[in-house]
């Protein structure tokens, strides 16, 4: 029997929402073992002076406890 836990993280990128997700998952894997999924809960465009300068995602990361 497995037991999972979910933690929420925020990641950003200057390129795209997809890049923000990839960066967030890579970073989560450095700290968490057995990462199994990422649910993108929210997306935000970062605006400065009327221009999009970044992309931010809020994700729920699911991982299996040892």
Predicted model as a PDB file, atoms N, CA, C, CB and O in Angstrom, pLDDT in the B-factor column:
MODEL        1                                                                  
ATOM      1  N   UNK A   1       0.842  -1.179   0.000  1.00 78.00           N  
ATOM      2  CA  UNK A   1       0.000   0.000   0.000  1.00 78.00           C  
ATOM      3  C   UNK A   1       0.886   1.240   0.000  1.00 78.00           C  
ATOM      4  CB  UNK A   1      -0.957  -0.001   1.217  1.00 78.00           C  
ATOM      5  O   UNK A   1       1.850   1.320   0.760  1.00 78.00           O  
ATOM      6  N   UNK A   2       0.561   2.190  -0.840  1.00 89.00           N  
ATOM      7  CA  UNK A   2       1.319   3.434  -0.932  1.00 89.00           C  
ATOM      8  C   UNK A   2       0.545   4.573  -0.285  1.00 89.00           C  
ATOM      9  CB  UNK A   2       1.637   3.769  -2.398  1.00 89.00           C  
ATOM     10  O   UNK A   2      -0.686   4.597  -0.279  1.00 89.00           O  
ATOM     11  N   UNK A   3       1.302   5.509   0.256  1.00 95.00           N  
ATOM     12  CA  UNK A   3       0.720   6.729   0.805  1.00 95.00           C  
ATOM     13  C   UNK A   3       1.354   7.902   0.069  1.00 95.00           C  
ATOM     14  CB  UNK A   3       0.944   6.834   2.363  1.00 95.00           C  
ATOM     15  O   UNK A   3       2.577   7.990  -0.041  1.00 95.00           O  
ATOM     16  N   UNK A   4       0.519   8.793  -0.430  1.00 96.00           N  
ATOM     17  CA  UNK A   4       1.011   9.940  -1.188  1.00 96.00           C  
ATOM     18  C   UNK A   4       0.786  11.220  -0.401  1.00 96.00           C  
ATOM     19  CB  UNK A   4       0.321  10.026  -2.562  1.00 96.00           C  
ATOM     20  O   UNK A   4      -0.063  11.294   0.488  1.00 96.00           O  
ATOM     21  N   UNK A   5       1.568  12.215  -0.754  1.00 96.00           N  
ATOM     22  CA  UNK A   5       1.422  13.538  -0.168  1.00 96.00           C  
ATOM     23  C   UNK A   5       1.406  14.547  -1.313  1.00 96.00           C  
ATOM     24  CB  UNK A   5       2.575  13.846   0.856  1.00 96.00           C  
ATOM     25  O   UNK A   5       1.990  14.310  -2.370  1.00 96.00           O  
ATOM     26  N   UNK A   6       0.738  15.664  -1.095  1.00 97.00           N  
ATOM     27  CA  UNK A   6       0.671  16.733  -2.096  1.00 97.00           C  
ATOM     28  C   UNK A   6       1.224  18.005  -1.476  1.00 97.00           C  
ATOM     29  CB  UNK A   6      -0.794  16.950  -2.607  1.00 97.00           C  
ATOM     30  O   UNK A   6       0.868  18.367  -0.355  1.00 97.00           O  
ATOM     31  N   UNK A   7       2.094  18.678  -2.215  1.00 97.00           N  
ATOM     32  CA  UNK A   7       2.626  19.959  -1.772  1.00 97.00           C  
ATOM     33  C   UNK A   7       2.456  20.971  -2.905  1.00 97.00           C  
ATOM     34  CB  UNK A   7       4.128  19.832  -1.350  1.00 97.00           C  
ATOM     35  O   UNK A   7       2.496  20.607  -4.081  1.00 97.00           O  
ATOM     36  N   UNK A   8       2.268  22.222  -2.552  1.00 98.00           N  
ATOM     37  CA  UNK A   8       2.049  23.265  -3.550  1.00 98.00           C  
ATOM     38  C   UNK A   8       3.330  24.067  -3.746  1.00 98.00           C  
ATOM     39  CB  UNK A   8       0.885  24.193  -3.130  1.00 98.00           C  
ATOM     40  O   UNK A   8       3.976  24.470  -2.779  1.00 98.00           O  
ATOM     41  N   UNK A   9       3.687  24.291  -4.999  1.00 98.00           N  
ATOM     42  CA  UNK A   9       4.862  25.102  -5.310  1.00 98.00           C  
ATOM     43  C   UNK A   9       4.494  26.152  -6.365  1.00 98.00           C  
ATOM     44  CB  UNK A   9       6.036  24.206  -5.809  1.00 98.00           C  
ATOM     45  O   UNK A   9       3.507  26.012  -7.086  1.00 98.00           O  
ATOM     46  N   UNK A  10       5.301  27.186  -6.433  1.00 98.00           N  
ATOM     47  CA  UNK A  10       5.148  28.238  -7.444  1.00 98.00           C  
ATOM     48  C   UNK A  10       6.458  28.308  -8.221  1.00 98.00           C  
ATOM     49  CB  UNK A  10       4.788  29.638  -6.788  1.00 98.00           C  
ATOM     50  O   UNK A  10       7.541  28.315  -7.636  1.00 98.00           O  
ATOM     51  N   UNK A  11       6.346  28.360  -9.536  1.00 98.00           N  
ATOM     52  CA  UNK A  11       7.525  28.415 -10.390  1.00 98.00           C  
ATOM     53  C   UNK A  11       7.296  29.480 -11.462  1.00 98.00           C  
ATOM     54  CB  UNK A  11       7.823  27.020 -11.034  1.00 98.00           C  
ATOM     55  O   UNK A  11       6.162  29.734 -11.868  1.00 98.00           O  
ATOM     56  N   UNK A  12       8.395  30.103 -11.916  1.00 97.00           N  
ATOM     57  CA  UNK A  12       8.228  31.090 -12.981  1.00 97.00           C  
ATOM     58  C   UNK A  12       9.300  30.951 -14.050  1.00 97.00           C  
ATOM     59  CB  UNK A  12       8.255  32.495 -12.405  1.00 97.00           C  
ATOM     60  O   UNK A  12      10.325  30.298 -13.855  1.00 97.00           O  
ATOM     61  N   UNK A  13       9.033  31.581 -15.175  1.00 98.00           N  
ATOM     62  CA  UNK A  13       9.931  31.533 -16.325  1.00 98.00           C  
ATOM     63  C   UNK A  13       9.758  32.808 -17.132  1.00 98.00           C  
ATOM     64  CB  UNK A  13       9.658  30.277 -17.205  1.00 98.00           C  
ATOM     65  O   UNK A  13       8.686  33.414 -17.124  1.00 98.00           O  
ATOM     66  N   UNK A  14      10.795  33.210 -17.818  1.00 97.00           N  
ATOM     67  CA  UNK A  14      10.705  34.343 -18.728  1.00 97.00           C  
ATOM     68  C   UNK A  14      10.233  33.899 -20.109  1.00 97.00           C  
ATOM     69  CB  UNK A  14      12.055  35.048 -18.834  1.00 97.00           C  
ATOM     70  O   UNK A  14       9.865  34.734 -20.935  1.00 97.00           O  
ATOM     71  N   UNK A  15      10.241  32.559 -20.371  1.00 97.00           N  
ATOM     72  CA  UNK A  15       9.917  32.032 -21.697  1.00 97.00           C  
ATOM     73  C   UNK A  15       8.441  31.708 -21.891  1.00 97.00           C  
ATOM     74  CB  UNK A  15      10.723  30.802 -21.953  1.00 97.00           C  
ATOM     75  O   UNK A  15       7.794  32.247 -22.789  1.00 97.00           O  
ATOM     76  N   UNK A  16       7.899  30.806 -21.027  1.00 97.00           N  
ATOM     77  CA  UNK A  16       6.539  30.308 -21.258  1.00 97.00           C  
ATOM     78  C   UNK A  16       5.998  29.623 -20.009  1.00 97.00           C  
ATOM     79  CB  UNK A  16       6.513  29.334 -22.450  1.00 97.00           C  
ATOM     80  O   UNK A  16       6.730  29.351 -19.058  1.00 97.00           O  
ATOM     81  N   UNK A  17       4.686  29.351 -20.040  1.00 98.00           N  
ATOM     82  CA  UNK A  17       4.073  28.588 -18.955  1.00 98.00           C  
ATOM     83  C   UNK A  17       4.662  27.174 -18.916  1.00 98.00           C  
ATOM     84  CB  UNK A  17       2.530  28.532 -19.126  1.00 98.00           C  
ATOM     85  O   UNK A  17       4.946  26.642 -17.843  1.00 98.00           O  
ATOM     86  N   UNK A  18       4.842  26.577 -20.089  1.00 98.00           N  
ATOM     87  CA  UNK A  18       5.405  25.222 -20.154  1.00 98.00           C  
ATOM     88  C   UNK A  18       6.792  25.178 -19.524  1.00 98.00           C  
ATOM     89  CB  UNK A  18       5.473  24.736 -21.612  1.00 98.00           C  
ATOM     90  O   UNK A  18       7.102  24.249 -18.779  1.00 98.00           O  
ATOM     91  N   UNK A  19       7.620  26.159 -19.810  1.00 98.00           N  
ATOM     92  CA  UNK A  19       8.960  26.214 -19.231  1.00 98.00           C  
ATOM     93  C   UNK A  19       8.891  26.366 -17.711  1.00 98.00           C  
ATOM     94  CB  UNK A  19       9.762  27.373 -19.846  1.00 98.00           C  
ATOM     95  O   UNK A  19       9.708  25.790 -16.992  1.00 98.00           O  
ATOM     96  N   UNK A  20       7.928  27.134 -17.223  1.00 98.00           N  
ATOM     97  CA  UNK A  20       7.749  27.290 -15.778  1.00 98.00           C  
ATOM     98  C   UNK A  20       7.389  25.952 -15.131  1.00 98.00           C  
ATOM     99  CB  UNK A  20       6.656  28.338 -15.480  1.00 98.00           C  
ATOM    100  O   UNK A  20       7.871  25.640 -14.043  1.00 98.00           O  
ATOM    101  N   UNK A  21       6.547  25.167 -15.795  1.00 98.00           N  
ATOM    102  CA  UNK A  21       6.184  23.843 -15.273  1.00 98.00           C  
ATOM    103  C   UNK A  21       7.407  22.933 -15.236  1.00 98.00           C  
ATOM    104  CB  UNK A  21       5.069  23.204 -16.133  1.00 98.00           C  
ATOM    105  O   UNK A  21       7.663  22.272 -14.229  1.00 98.00           O  
ATOM    106  N   UNK A  22       8.155  22.899 -16.325  1.00 98.00           N  
ATOM    107  CA  UNK A  22       9.347  22.040 -16.395  1.00 98.00           C  
ATOM    108  C   UNK A  22      10.353  22.425 -15.308  1.00 98.00           C  
ATOM    109  CB  UNK A  22      10.008  22.139 -17.794  1.00 98.00           C  
ATOM    110  O   UNK A  22      10.899  21.552 -14.635  1.00 98.00           O  
ATOM    111  N   UNK A  23      10.598  23.712 -15.135  1.00 98.00           N  
ATOM    112  CA  UNK A  23      11.532  24.173 -14.097  1.00 98.00           C  
ATOM    113  C   UNK A  23      11.040  23.794 -12.703  1.00 98.00           C  
ATOM    114  CB  UNK A  23      11.726  25.696 -14.187  1.00 98.00           C  
ATOM    115  O   UNK A  23      11.830  23.372 -11.859  1.00 98.00           O  
ATOM    116  N   UNK A  24       9.742  23.944 -12.459  1.00 97.00           N  
ATOM    117  CA  UNK A  24       9.177  23.604 -11.154  1.00 97.00           C  
ATOM    118  C   UNK A  24       9.297  22.130 -10.833  1.00 97.00           C  
ATOM    119  CB  UNK A  24       7.735  24.010 -11.094  1.00 97.00           C  
ATOM    120  O   UNK A  24       9.638  21.763  -9.709  1.00 97.00           O  
ATOM    121  N   UNK A  25       9.021  21.282 -11.810  1.00 98.00           N  
ATOM    122  CA  UNK A  25       9.110  19.831 -11.600  1.00 98.00           C  
ATOM    123  C   UNK A  25      10.567  19.420 -11.375  1.00 98.00           C  
ATOM    124  CB  UNK A  25       8.513  19.063 -12.814  1.00 98.00           C  
ATOM    125  O   UNK A  25      10.855  18.605 -10.499  1.00 98.00           O  
ATOM    126  N   UNK A  26      11.479  19.980 -12.161  1.00 97.00           N  
ATOM    127  CA  UNK A  26      12.910  19.664 -11.969  1.00 97.00           C  
ATOM    128  C   UNK A  26      13.366  20.050 -10.564  1.00 97.00           C  
ATOM    129  CB  UNK A  26      13.777  20.396 -13.024  1.00 97.00           C  
ATOM    130  O   UNK A  26      14.088  19.298  -9.909  1.00 97.00           O  
ATOM    131  N   UNK A  27      12.943  21.217 -10.111  1.00 97.00           N  
ATOM    132  CA  UNK A  27      13.334  21.674  -8.772  1.00 97.00           C  
ATOM    133  C   UNK A  27      12.699  20.803  -7.689  1.00 97.00           C  
ATOM    134  CB  UNK A  27      12.931  23.145  -8.568  1.00 97.00           C  
ATOM    135  O   UNK A  27      13.357  20.470  -6.703  1.00 97.00           O  
ATOM    136  N   UNK A  28      11.447  20.436  -7.858  1.00 97.00           N  
ATOM    137  CA  UNK A  28      10.778  19.573  -6.879  1.00 97.00           C  
ATOM    138  C   UNK A  28      11.494  18.234  -6.759  1.00 97.00           C  
ATOM    139  CB  UNK A  28       9.308  19.352  -7.269  1.00 97.00           C  
ATOM    140  O   UNK A  28      11.599  17.684  -5.663  1.00 97.00           O  
ATOM    141  N   UNK A  29      11.987  17.707  -7.878  1.00 96.00           N  
ATOM    142  CA  UNK A  29      12.694  16.422  -7.864  1.00 96.00           C  
ATOM    143  C   UNK A  29      14.000  16.474  -7.089  1.00 96.00           C  
ATOM    144  CB  UNK A  29      12.971  15.973  -9.275  1.00 96.00           C  
ATOM    145  O   UNK A  29      14.488  15.438  -6.637  1.00 96.00           O  
ATOM    146  N   UNK A  30      14.574  17.658  -6.927  1.00 96.00           N  
ATOM    147  CA  UNK A  30      15.806  17.775  -6.149  1.00 96.00           C  
ATOM    148  C   UNK A  30      15.551  17.574  -4.662  1.00 96.00           C  
ATOM    149  CB  UNK A  30      16.451  19.133  -6.384  1.00 96.00           C  
ATOM    150  O   UNK A  30      16.422  17.092  -3.937  1.00 96.00           O  
ATOM    151  N   UNK A  31      14.355  17.944  -4.206  1.00 94.00           N  
ATOM    152  CA  UNK A  31      14.022  17.904  -2.783  1.00 94.00           C  
ATOM    153  C   UNK A  31      13.123  16.727  -2.418  1.00 94.00           C  
ATOM    154  CB  UNK A  31      13.350  19.193  -2.380  1.00 94.00           C  
ATOM    155  O   UNK A  31      13.268  16.143  -1.344  1.00 94.00           O  
ATOM    156  N   UNK A  32      12.212  16.383  -3.293  1.00 95.00           N  
ATOM    157  CA  UNK A  32      11.218  15.348  -3.013  1.00 95.00           C  
ATOM    158  C   UNK A  32      11.556  14.054  -3.747  1.00 95.00           C  
ATOM    159  CB  UNK A  32       9.816  15.830  -3.409  1.00 95.00           C  
ATOM    160  O   UNK A  32      11.986  14.085  -4.901  1.00 95.00           O  
ATOM    161  N   UNK A  33      11.362  12.922  -3.082  1.00 93.00           N  
ATOM    162  CA  UNK A  33      11.552  11.619  -3.712  1.00 93.00           C  
ATOM    163  C   UNK A  33      10.216  11.125  -4.262  1.00 93.00           C  
ATOM    164  CB  UNK A  33      12.144  10.594  -2.703  1.00 93.00           C  
ATOM    165  O   UNK A  33       9.153  11.469  -3.745  1.00 93.00           O  
ATOM    166  N   UNK A  34      10.284  10.327  -5.305  1.00 95.00           N  
ATOM    167  CA  UNK A  34       9.115   9.644  -5.864  1.00 95.00           C  
ATOM    168  C   UNK A  34       8.021  10.596  -6.349  1.00 95.00           C  
ATOM    169  CB  UNK A  34       8.539   8.714  -4.837  1.00 95.00           C  
ATOM    170  O   UNK A  34       6.838  10.348  -6.115  1.00 95.00           O  
ATOM    171  N   UNK A  35       8.410  11.688  -7.026  1.00 96.00           N  
ATOM    172  CA  UNK A  35       7.420  12.605  -7.593  1.00 96.00           C  
ATOM    173  C   UNK A  35       6.672  11.868  -8.698  1.00 96.00           C  
ATOM    174  CB  UNK A  35       8.096  13.916  -8.143  1.00 96.00           C  
ATOM    175  O   UNK A  35       7.282  11.272  -9.585  1.00 96.00           O  
ATOM    176  N   UNK A  36       5.340  11.916  -8.633  1.00 96.00           N  
ATOM    177  CA  UNK A  36       4.515  11.166  -9.582  1.00 96.00           C  
ATOM    178  C   UNK A  36       3.675  12.036 -10.496  1.00 96.00           C  
ATOM    179  CB  UNK A  36       3.620  10.244  -8.841  1.00 96.00           C  
ATOM    180  O   UNK A  36       3.369  11.623 -11.615  1.00 96.00           O  
ATOM    181  N   UNK A  37       3.286  13.241 -10.056  1.00 97.00           N  
ATOM    182  CA  UNK A  37       2.461  14.071 -10.931  1.00 97.00           C  
ATOM    183  C   UNK A  37       2.525  15.529 -10.502  1.00 97.00           C  
ATOM    184  CB  UNK A  37       1.007  13.581 -10.927  1.00 97.00           C  
ATOM    185  O   UNK A  37       2.923  15.864  -9.386  1.00 97.00           O  
ATOM    186  N   UNK A  38       2.117  16.382 -11.439  1.00 97.00           N  
ATOM    187  CA  UNK A  38       2.029  17.813 -11.162  1.00 97.00           C  
ATOM    188  C   UNK A  38       0.729  18.319 -11.769  1.00 97.00           C  
ATOM    189  CB  UNK A  38       3.269  18.594 -11.733  1.00 97.00           C  
ATOM    190  O   UNK A  38       0.485  18.138 -12.962  1.00 97.00           O  
ATOM    191  N   UNK A  39      -0.094  18.945 -10.959  1.00 98.00           N  
ATOM    192  CA  UNK A  39      -1.353  19.532 -11.415  1.00 98.00           C  
ATOM    193  C   UNK A  39      -1.177  21.041 -11.417  1.00 98.00           C  
ATOM    194  CB  UNK A  39      -2.563  19.098 -10.504  1.00 98.00           C  
ATOM    195  O   UNK A  39      -0.906  21.642 -10.377  1.00 98.00           O  
ATOM    196  N   UNK A  40      -1.330  21.654 -12.585  1.00 98.00           N  
ATOM    197  CA  UNK A  40      -1.219  23.103 -12.688  1.00 98.00           C  
ATOM    198  C   UNK A  40      -2.540  23.709 -12.206  1.00 98.00           C  
ATOM    199  CB  UNK A  40      -0.885  23.550 -14.160  1.00 98.00           C  
ATOM    200  O   UNK A  40      -3.571  23.618 -12.872  1.00 98.00           O  
ATOM    201  N   UNK A  41      -2.471  24.320 -11.043  1.00 97.00           N  
ATOM    202  CA  UNK A  41      -3.652  24.878 -10.388  1.00 97.00           C  
ATOM    203  C   UNK A  41      -3.989  26.273 -10.919  1.00 97.00           C  
ATOM    204  CB  UNK A  41      -3.435  24.935  -8.879  1.00 97.00           C  
ATOM    205  O   UNK A  41      -5.159  26.640 -11.022  1.00 97.00           O  
ATOM    206  N   UNK A  42      -2.944  27.052 -11.257  1.00 98.00           N  
ATOM    207  CA  UNK A  42      -3.168  28.431 -11.674  1.00 98.00           C  
ATOM    208  C   UNK A  42      -2.021  28.893 -12.563  1.00 98.00           C  
ATOM    209  CB  UNK A  42      -3.313  29.358 -10.448  1.00 98.00           C  
ATOM    210  O   UNK A  42      -0.893  28.419 -12.430  1.00 98.00           O  
ATOM    211  N   UNK A  43      -2.315  29.813 -13.461  1.00 98.00           N  
ATOM    212  CA  UNK A  43      -1.307  30.422 -14.321  1.00 98.00           C  
ATOM    213  C   UNK A  43      -1.468  31.930 -14.246  1.00 98.00           C  
ATOM    214  CB  UNK A  43      -1.430  29.915 -15.793  1.00 98.00           C  
ATOM    215  O   UNK A  43      -2.583  32.448 -14.175  1.00 98.00           O  
ATOM    216  N   UNK A  44      -0.327  32.634 -14.264  1.00 98.00           N  
ATOM    217  CA  UNK A  44      -0.361  34.095 -14.222  1.00 98.00           C  
ATOM    218  C   UNK A  44       0.703  34.635 -15.171  1.00 98.00           C  
ATOM    219  CB  UNK A  44      -0.136  34.627 -12.768  1.00 98.00           C  
ATOM    220  O   UNK A  44       1.819  34.119 -15.228  1.00 98.00           O  
ATOM    221  N   UNK A  45       0.349  35.667 -15.904  1.00 98.00           N  
ATOM    222  CA  UNK A  45       1.338  36.381 -16.700  1.00 98.00           C  
ATOM    223  C   UNK A  45       1.825  37.557 -15.862  1.00 98.00           C  
ATOM    224  CB  UNK A  45       0.742  36.861 -18.081  1.00 98.00           C  
ATOM    225  O   UNK A  45       1.024  38.279 -15.268  1.00 98.00           O  
ATOM    226  N   UNK A  46       3.128  37.742 -15.816  1.00 97.00           N  
ATOM    227  CA  UNK A  46       3.718  38.852 -15.072  1.00 97.00           C  
ATOM    228  C   UNK A  46       3.855  40.035 -16.037  1.00 97.00           C  
ATOM    229  CB  UNK A  46       5.117  38.452 -14.445  1.00 97.00           C  
ATOM    230  O   UNK A  46       4.471  39.916 -17.097  1.00 97.00           O  
ATOM    231  N   UNK A  47       3.279  41.162 -15.658  1.00 97.00           N  
ATOM    232  CA  UNK A  47       3.231  42.335 -16.532  1.00 97.00           C  
ATOM    233  C   UNK A  47       4.035  43.482 -15.920  1.00 97.00           C  
ATOM    234  CB  UNK A  47       1.767  42.773 -16.779  1.00 97.00           C  
ATOM    235  O   UNK A  47       3.908  43.780 -14.733  1.00 97.00           O  
ATOM    236  N   UNK A  48       4.862  44.119 -16.747  1.00 97.00           N  
ATOM    237  CA  UNK A  48       5.579  45.331 -16.355  1.00 97.00           C  
ATOM    238  C   UNK A  48       5.485  46.331 -17.504  1.00 97.00           C  
ATOM    239  CB  UNK A  48       7.077  45.020 -15.996  1.00 97.00           C  
ATOM    240  O   UNK A  48       5.787  45.998 -18.650  1.00 97.00           O  
ATOM    241  N   UNK A  49       5.074  47.531 -17.199  1.00 98.00           N  
ATOM    242  CA  UNK A  49       4.937  48.589 -18.202  1.00 98.00           C  
ATOM    243  C   UNK A  49       4.090  48.143 -19.398  1.00 98.00           C  
ATOM    244  CB  UNK A  49       6.313  49.032 -18.683  1.00 98.00           C  
ATOM    245  O   UNK A  49       4.394  48.486 -20.540  1.00 98.00           O  
ATOM    246  N   UNK A  50       3.035  47.383 -19.130  1.00 97.00           N  
ATOM    247  CA  UNK A  50       2.129  46.948 -20.180  1.00 97.00           C  
ATOM    248  C   UNK A  50       2.634  45.800 -21.038  1.00 97.00           C  
ATOM    249  CB  UNK A  50       1.826  48.084 -21.047  1.00 97.00           C  
ATOM    250  O   UNK A  50       1.988  45.430 -22.018  1.00 97.00           O  
ATOM    251  N   UNK A  51       3.777  45.233 -20.683  1.00 97.00           N  
ATOM    252  CA  UNK A  51       4.362  44.127 -21.455  1.00 97.00           C  
ATOM    253  C   UNK A  51       4.439  42.867 -20.600  1.00 97.00           C  
ATOM    254  CB  UNK A  51       5.771  44.506 -21.975  1.00 97.00           C  
ATOM    255  O   UNK A  51       4.678  42.941 -19.395  1.00 97.00           O  
ATOM    256  N   UNK A  52       4.236  41.717 -21.226  1.00 97.00           N  
ATOM    257  CA  UNK A  52       4.404  40.436 -20.534  1.00 97.00           C  
ATOM    258  C   UNK A  52       5.902  40.172 -20.392  1.00 97.00           C  
ATOM    259  CB  UNK A  52       3.688  39.262 -21.310  1.00 97.00           C  
ATOM    260  O   UNK A  52       6.625  40.100 -21.386  1.00 97.00           O  
ATOM    261  N   UNK A  53       6.358  40.027 -19.150  1.00 97.00           N  
ATOM    262  CA  UNK A  53       7.788  39.805 -18.898  1.00 97.00           C  
ATOM    263  C   UNK A  53       8.056  38.452 -18.247  1.00 97.00           C  
ATOM    264  CB  UNK A  53       8.341  40.913 -18.015  1.00 97.00           C  
ATOM    265  O   UNK A  53       9.212  38.073 -18.057  1.00 97.00           O  
ATOM    266  N   UNK A  54       7.005  37.731 -17.909  1.00 98.00           N  
ATOM    267  CA  UNK A  54       7.220  36.437 -17.280  1.00 98.00           C  
ATOM    268  C   UNK A  54       5.939  35.638 -17.191  1.00 98.00           C  
ATOM    269  CB  UNK A  54       7.808  36.614 -15.905  1.00 98.00           C  
ATOM    270  O   UNK A  54       4.840  36.147 -17.409  1.00 98.00           O  
ATOM    271  N   UNK A  55       6.117  34.369 -16.863  1.00 98.00           N  
ATOM    272  CA  UNK A  55       5.017  33.428 -16.752  1.00 98.00           C  
ATOM    273  C   UNK A  55       5.170  32.674 -15.440  1.00 98.00           C  
ATOM    274  CB  UNK A  55       4.980  32.450 -17.965  1.00 98.00           C  
ATOM    275  O   UNK A  55       6.250  32.175 -15.126  1.00 98.00           O  
ATOM    276  N   UNK A  56       4.080  32.591 -14.671  1.00 98.00           N  
ATOM    277  CA  UNK A  56       4.131  31.960 -13.353  1.00 98.00           C  
ATOM    278  C   UNK A  56       3.044  30.891 -13.267  1.00 98.00           C  
ATOM    279  CB  UNK A  56       3.958  33.018 -12.220  1.00 98.00           C  
ATOM    280  O   UNK A  56       1.917  31.094 -13.720  1.00 98.00           O  
ATOM    281  N   UNK A  57       3.403  29.747 -12.675  1.00 98.00           N  
ATOM    282  CA  UNK A  57       2.428  28.673 -12.453  1.00 98.00           C  
ATOM    283  C   UNK A  57       2.427  28.285 -10.981  1.00 98.00           C  
ATOM    284  CB  UNK A  57       2.744  27.437 -13.342  1.00 98.00           C  
ATOM    285  O   UNK A  57       3.462  28.290 -10.315  1.00 98.00           O  
ATOM    286  N   UNK A  58       1.249  27.952 -10.499  1.00 98.00           N  
ATOM    287  CA  UNK A  58       1.079  27.375  -9.166  1.00 98.00           C  
ATOM    288  C   UNK A  58       0.722  25.917  -9.409  1.00 98.00           C  
ATOM    289  CB  UNK A  58      -0.038  28.137  -8.303  1.00 98.00           C  
ATOM    290  O   UNK A  58      -0.255  25.614 -10.094  1.00 98.00           O  
ATOM    291  N   UNK A  59       1.519  25.014  -8.842  1.00 98.00           N  
ATOM    292  CA  UNK A  59       1.317  23.578  -9.078  1.00 98.00           C  
ATOM    293  C   UNK A  59       1.166  22.810  -7.772  1.00 98.00           C  
ATOM    294  CB  UNK A  59       2.485  23.003  -9.882  1.00 98.00           C  
ATOM    295  O   UNK A  59       1.716  23.192  -6.739  1.00 98.00           O  
ATOM    296  N   UNK A  60       0.418  21.737  -7.841  1.00 98.00           N  
ATOM    297  CA  UNK A  60       0.341  20.789  -6.745  1.00 98.00           C  
ATOM    298  C   UNK A  60       1.135  19.568  -7.187  1.00 98.00           C  
ATOM    299  CB  UNK A  60      -1.155  20.424  -6.377  1.00 98.00           C  
ATOM    300  O   UNK A  60       0.794  18.923  -8.179  1.00 98.00           O  
ATOM    301  N   UNK A  61       2.189  19.254  -6.451  1.00 98.00           N  
ATOM    302  CA  UNK A  61       3.073  18.141  -6.752  1.00 98.00           C  
ATOM    303  C   UNK A  61       2.700  16.956  -5.864  1.00 98.00           C  
ATOM    304  CB  UNK A  61       4.559  18.542  -6.551  1.00 98.00           C  
ATOM    305  O   UNK A  61       2.620  17.090  -4.643  1.00 98.00           O  
ATOM    306  N   UNK A  62       2.475  15.804  -6.477  1.00 97.00           N  
ATOM    307  CA  UNK A  62       2.158  14.589  -5.738  1.00 97.00           C  
ATOM    308  C   UNK A  62       3.387  13.692  -5.699  1.00 97.00           C  
ATOM    309  CB  UNK A  62       0.955  13.848  -6.375  1.00 97.00           C  
ATOM    310  O   UNK A  62       4.020  13.446  -6.725  1.00 97.00           O  
ATOM    311  N   UNK A  63       3.717  13.207  -4.508  1.00 97.00           N  
ATOM    312  CA  UNK A  63       4.851  12.293  -4.367  1.00 97.00           C  
ATOM    313  C   UNK A  63       4.501  11.195  -3.381  1.00 97.00           C  
ATOM    314  CB  UNK A  63       6.118  13.048  -3.908  1.00 97.00           C  
ATOM    315  O   UNK A  63       3.677  11.390  -2.488  1.00 97.00           O  
ATOM    316  N   UNK A  64       5.132  10.036  -3.546  1.00 96.00           N  
ATOM    317  CA  UNK A  64       4.881   8.864  -2.710  1.00 96.00           C  
ATOM    318  C   UNK A  64       5.830   8.885  -1.525  1.00 96.00           C  
ATOM    319  CB  UNK A  64       5.043   7.552  -3.520  1.00 96.00           C  
ATOM    320  O   UNK A  64       7.037   9.062  -1.689  1.00 96.00           O  
ATOM    321  N   UNK A  65       5.281   8.703  -0.334  1.00 94.00           N  
ATOM    322  CA  UNK A  65       6.096   8.646   0.881  1.00 94.00           C  
ATOM    323  C   UNK A  65       6.764   7.285   1.013  1.00 94.00           C  
ATOM    324  CB  UNK A  65       5.239   8.938   2.125  1.00 94.00           C  
ATOM    325  O   UNK A  65       6.214   6.266   0.596  1.00 94.00           O  
ATOM    326  N   UNK A  66       7.951   7.283   1.594  1.00 88.00           N  
ATOM    327  CA  UNK A  66       8.675   6.026   1.823  1.00 88.00           C  
ATOM    328  C   UNK A  66       8.094   5.294   3.009  1.00 88.00           C  
ATOM    329  CB  UNK A  66      10.173   6.285   2.046  1.00 88.00           C  
ATOM    330  O   UNK A  66       8.569   4.213   3.360  1.00 88.00           O  
TER     331      UNK A  66                                                      
ENDMDL                                                                          
END                                                                             
